[in-house]
Every structure is written in structure tokens, then in C-alpha cells.
């Protein structure tokens, strides 16, 4: 569209803000109404998705397709295998992606989207359960569906009532509601979330101490009866700035390079346990890496020994390991 066809008024901040507030208010009111008036088939649809042995295949075109992609992505990242198949592509071979073990979630505001015909017929032919989201309960799509999620009759936020606004917001929110209900029913945990988000900041926050810690020969450990000479060599060779002291494998103290400096006078005449911190700060391997960072920040330290439930050292973690992994 060229500028010749746009009849724009001179912008005024008050008008701009009023338009924004009107849009948000209409959509918020629609969501509140839908929360109090969920579709009758909502719970049965969730149960059917939970019982499915395959994936939730989401399909739609246009704005419904864009919303459907997001719903499929949300399902997939929260424990429910989800996959988006474009309705047009489905008619040209992609129906092969839909198996008899799957369940389909088809989206069409009008319920009369012609591009969905082939995938609808495919679900009917092979007895694949089908959930439909539409604003029109008497539409062709809704009549064909096994589970009908009818959007409540709320006005579009578009001032001329044409652009999908309120309807797409309700569809997106309804998809979130389906995903979150399934997430809770599956007992999906924060650590499970991290499995599906290994990249970026979110993935870093979901990493555990076990994912980042050094193990085996990297551990700077000595028997508590070792000499101060051995402690100096261990701190120097391992490069963590500490040496852990153990008795029968159990951590009993930690000597840091700071302890060495503070006790430099007659240092070699002393026993390591004499200058060690006898109750050092530790962490267990299943804790989140973000928790480890919070501990080192609060205690103003750089290194944490990782111990099991019996206080046997199993790893060591440096603040640099956390920062390199993107934990912030």
C-alpha cells in the first residue's frame, strides 16, 4: 500500500495512547471472560492429548497458522510432543507426517478454511482424534471435530472489526492453557524444562552443578594428615586456589591460598587442619548452577567443593565455570 491510499491523521499522543489502551482493554476483558467460560470440551481435550501415544499436530493458515506454530512450540518445550504442519503443505505430501498415534489440533477462526479440508478428511479416514478451535460452533470444522474449543463471542479490538486481534489473542491464550494444564498433569519440572532449552541464557539457568563441575583427577584433595608441603603443591598444581582435606573420604576442611597468606609466619611448621576452614561452604551436584552462583556471590568466594549426601567430595566448581556457561 502506498502513501496515496493512507488517510492518516496527524498523530497526537493522547489519541495514540487511547488506541493502545482500548485494544489492550478489549483483549484483556476477552481473556477474563474466557477464563470464566472455558469451552465445555476443554478438559476432555486435555485428557485426549495426555493419552495420545504420538504428537499433537497443530495446523492452520494465515494468522491461525502463526498462532498455531507458537502453540506447537510451547507444547514441545513443556513436555508434550508438538509439531506444526501447514495446512497447504499437508495437501502436498506433509499429511505423511500425521500418524494414527497422533492427535490433531486444527485452528480456524471462521471454521470454514478450505485449506484445512484435506487434513480434516485425513483425520476422519484414519480415526485420528481431532480438536478444533474456532469462533463458530456451527462451522464445518467444528461439526467434524471430536473436541470443540469454541472461542467466546467477544469483539475484535480492530476499530473496523476486520483484523484478527481479540480472536487470535484468545486462541493463543487457549493454547497456553492447554500446554500448562498438560505440563502440570505430566509433573513437568524445572530441570525437565532445561533439557528442552539447552541454548542461551535460559538453558544456562537450567544447568545443574553436575553439568559444569570438574571431577576425577581435577579434584584438589588430600588426606587430612598430609603435610603443608603437600598442600602447597596441590593448590599450585590444580589451579583452583584451594585444597580439600578428607578423613576416610569425608570432607573435613579446606585450605585456601588466602589461608596460606594469612598464616605465612612459621607456615611450614604447622599442620593443614590448623589453618583450614573446618566447615567449608559446599553444594550438592543436583542443585542448579544459578544457585551456585548465588552462593559464591553472597560468600565472596570463587570456588565451591561439590559433595554428596555423605559429604564425600565428588566435584569442584569455579565461578569462571559458571560465567563461561552464561549463568548470570
C-alpha angles and dihedrals in degrees: 000000000000127000089256090071097047116090099193125176122220105273119250121186092227092055092046093050092044091055091049093048092047091053095047093044093052092048094044091050090050092052092048090050092049091049088058093041107040115176113274092238095051097102094041089049092052090048090051092050091048091051094048114114092204137040135303103249110204121196140173142124134238115001089349088057092053091050090045092056090055092048091051091049092049092049092049094050094049102052104278114104104237133174133180119224116185109232094227093049089048088064090055102053106301092102083084087074091065112083131189090252092059130089121218128223109194122189128201124146092206095036088222101087104146094205089067094059097093096048090046090053090046091056091048094047095051098033093245110165112248131201119193131199116199142137092230116069093189095053125119092252094051093047090054095047127100091209121030121204103186117193113228117253102262126150121259113249089229107109091227093041096238110098114079103247115128091031094053091045090053091047092050092047091047089053089052090050091053092048095047093047089052091045091056094044090052092050089236110187136202091255089053089053090056091057090063094042105049094146132072131005095318092054091049092052090052095052116108130224088254089060093059108026126109115239143181118019091004091073113103096220132152136171111264090243093060120123125256087247089060091049091053091050092047094050091048097045100045096045099217096108093238143077122208119218120211138188115201087346095305120119111249103164149345129229116202131193085250090059088053093053093046091052099037094129109092088348097153091053093059133082119245093239089057091068100026127111099246097199104038125184110261139169135209122242097244094059118105118264088235089061090053090053090051090053096050090046093050095044095041092232133129105209135051126191112220116221136180125234090282093051092251109149112245102163149352130230129199123200088239089062089057095047094047089053090054096249106155 
